[in-house]
């Protein structure tokens, strides 16, 4: 299993390095289109290699997906937490009732019930 993990990481590293080497051109990223930037009188822009833009896009997509799933599954985690608390409460109640029922009886008879 460890071999497969290292193999996967090696293939992933090779793919990322090849993407980085193939996309080294400098690109300009601007925050707004020129028409909107003219209204404000300033447009925010940055120059960086294309492979960094690609990697930032992948990472931001993953983060957005993780956050989306966290909020989407909140109701399921909440329901599971309530069921777990209810289960613990019922187990405590069963234990208490068994102790009340078997109080004062012989230990052997209490075990049989």
Protein Blocks (a to p, Z undefined) as FASTA:
>chain_A
ZZmmmmmmmmmmmmmmmmmmmmmcccdddfbdfklmmmnopacdddddfklmmmmmmmmm
mmmmmmmmmmmmmmmmmmmmmmmmmmmmmmmmmmmmmmmmmgoiafklmmmZZ
